[in-house]
Amino acid sequence: MTDRPARLFDEARARADICDAMRELETLGLNRGTSGNVSVRSCQGMLITPSGVPVPRLTPESIVALDAGGAVLDPAARPSSEWRFHQEVYLARTDIGAVVHVHSAHATALSCQNRPIPAFHYMVAVAGGDDIPCTRYATFGSAELATEIALAIRDRQACLIANHGMLAIAKTLSRAVSLAVEVETLAEQYQLACIAGQPRLLSSREMALVLKKFKTYGERDDAE
């Protein structure tokens, strides 16, 4: 999977990258079966995984192209049932180029409690703020869910989706996958910390300092 800037968009490469990303997410245990979906912004709108196709059967040709208004460019293709929230995310966040949605175990468990991930660890800042929020519940595939997710990520790079799973966004697909892994790790750590009681949370002041340091730490999207 390449880390390709949007300005050099290559549709054939993007289709292959989406398949690679889905295989990586399954190998890492973040998705199983036909759960989860991945998209990238394209020149016409977006490319997204198809509906109900198991990862071993995914091919670049099976990836579905939609225009900016959400219309499927190949009438015979069926995009993921969650295409609406991918579209809404791209409309709300013109700075990002990829969306990764997974049903990973620990993030999903927290989402089923409608619990955000608070500042129990400084790495929570990887998602762009002092917490990783959880949306309000809405039916999968609905316009209401798309609206809830767009609200949750207006100033974040990731969120939990109530009673559903987790979403990660980034400028490139490889970074969105990496962020999904980070969020799942944080969800697991937070659950473990809660077993012993209420974790001590970092202050808003400390998290502001961490966020400032993150601007020059590694290859963060906000550093570009």
CORMORA-V535925 format. One record per residue. N is the residue number from 1. RES is the residue in one small letter. PSI is psi as a letter, one per 40 degrees, with the letter a starting at -180 (none if undefined). Layout:
N_RES_PSI + N_RES_PSI
//
This chain:
1_m_h + 2_t_i + 3_d_g + 4_r_h + 5_p_i + 6_a_d + 7_r_e + 8_l_f + 9_f_h + 10_d_h + 11_e_d + 12_a_d + 13_r_d + 14_a_d + 15_r_d + 16_a_d + 17_d_d + 18_i_d + 19_c_d + 20_d_d + 21_a_d + 22_m_d + 23_r_d + 24_e_d + 25_l_d + 26_e_d + 27_t_d + 28_l_e + 29_g_e + 30_l_d + 31_n_i + 32_r_i + 33_g_b + 34_t_e + 35_s_i + 36_g_i + 37_n_i + 38_v_i + 39_s_i + 40_v_i + 41_r_h + 42_s_i + 43_c_d + 44_q_d + 45_g_c + 46_m_i + 47_l_h + 48_i_i + 49_t_i + 50_p_i + 51_s_h + 52_g_f + 53_v_h + 54_p_i + 55_v_d + 56_p_e + 57_r_e + 58_l_h + 59_t_i + 60_p_d + 61_e_d + 62_s_e + 63_i_h + 64_v_h + 65_a_h + 66_l_i + 67_d_i + 68_a_d + 69_g_e + 70_g_e + 71_a_h + 72_v_h + 73_l_d + 74_d_h + 75_p_d + 76_a_e + 77_a_i + 78_r_h + 79_p_i + 80_s_i + 81_s_e + 82_e_e + 83_w_d + 84_r_d + 85_f_d + 86_h_d + 87_q_d + 88_e_d + 89_v_d + 90_y_d + 91_l_d + 92_a_d + 93_r_g + 94_t_e + 95_d_e + 96_i_i + 97_g_e + 98_a_i + 99_v_h + 100_v_h + 101_h_h + 102_v_i + 103_h_f + 104_s_i + 105_a_d + 106_h_d + 107_a_d + 108_t_d + 109_a_d + 110_l_d + 111_s_d + 112_c_e + 113_q_e + 114_n_f + 115_r_h + 116_p_i + 117_i_h + 118_p_a + 119_a_f + 120_f_d + 121_h_i + 122_y_d + 123_m_e + 124_v_d + 125_a_e + 126_v_d + 127_a_e + 128_g_e + 129_g_a + 130_d_e + 131_d_i + 132_i_h + 133_p_i + 134_c_h + 135_t_i + 136_r_i + 137_y_i + 138_a_i + 139_t_h + 140_f_i + 141_g_e + 142_s_i + 143_a_d + 144_e_d + 145_l_d + 146_a_d + 147_t_d + 148_e_d + 149_i_d + 150_a_d + 151_l_d + 152_a_d + 153_i_e + 154_r_d + 155_d_f + 156_r_i + 157_q_e + 158_a_i + 159_c_i + 160_l_i + 161_i_h + 162_a_h + 163_n_f + 164_h_c + 165_g_b + 166_m_i + 167_l_h + 168_a_h + 169_i_i + 170_a_i + 171_k_d + 172_t_i + 173_l_d + 174_s_d + 175_r_d + 176_a_d + 177_v_d + 178_s_d + 179_l_d + 180_a_d + 181_v_d + 182_e_d + 183_v_d + 184_e_d + 185_t_d + 186_l_d + 187_a_d + 188_e_d + 189_q_d + 190_y_d + 191_q_d + 192_l_d + 193_a_d + 194_c_d + 195_i_d + 196_a_e + 197_g_a + 198_q_h + 199_p_i + 200_r_h + 201_l_i + 202_l_i + 203_s_i + 204_s_d + 205_r_d + 206_e_d + 207_m_d + 208_a_d + 209_l_d + 210_v_d + 211_l_d + 212_k_d + 213_k_d + 214_f_d + 215_k_d + 216_t_f + 217_y_h + 218_g_a + 219_e_f + 220_r_i + 221_d_d + 222_d_e + 223_a_e + 224_e_none
//
